Amino acid sequence: TRQEQLLVQVTELNQMLVDNKPLEAFEKFYHPNVVMQDNHKPATVGKDANRERERKFYGSITELRRNTPIKVAVGNEITMVEWLMDFTHTEWGCVLLHQISVQVWEGAQIIKENFFYSLK
């Protein structure tokens, strides 16, 4: 079924993130017209702009202690992943990030992703 396909896709994506391959995961799983948004901040539109956004974020992490998907939910062309991240960031210092990622899929790629979190 389509939900089983989505589960396979999001599981592979999550494993690439756990394996600290975020940019490789981005290239494989994100649509050319992807729209990504943090909380209620303005959205970033397009793969090029979001690639730069991802490079900046991951490039600012000096130590990644934990990057664990806690729960995964699969619906109709949508997946949701609860993450726990523990890292040191060049601007933010030591961060424990509890995040929900909501991903809208178009085929094998994410067309829209929203991140909901608070930094601690």
HUJOQUI-V277133 format. One line per field, one symbol per residue. ss: DSSP state (A for helix, B for strand, O for the rest). psi: psi as a letter, one per 20 degrees, with the letter a starting at -180 (. if undefined). burial: 1 if it has 24 or more other ideal C-beta (glycine too) atoms within 12 Angstrom, else 0. A space follows every 10 residues. Layout:
ss->???
psi->???
burial->???
This chain:
ss->OAAAAAAAAA AAAAAAAAOO OAAAAAAAAB BBBBBBBBOO OOOBBOAAAA AAAAAAAAAO BBBBBBBBBB BBBBOOOBBB BBBBBBBBBO OOBBBBBBBB BBBBBBOOBB BBBBBBBBBO
psi->rhhhghgggh gggghhghjl lhhggghgjp qhkqpqppck rqqppqhghh ggggggghii ohpohpnppg qpqpbnkqqp ppqoporpqh hibppopoqp poppqocjqp hppppprpp.
burial->0000010011 0011001000 0110110011 1001111100 0001001001 1011001100 1001001010 0101000111 1010101000 0000101011 1111100011 1111101000
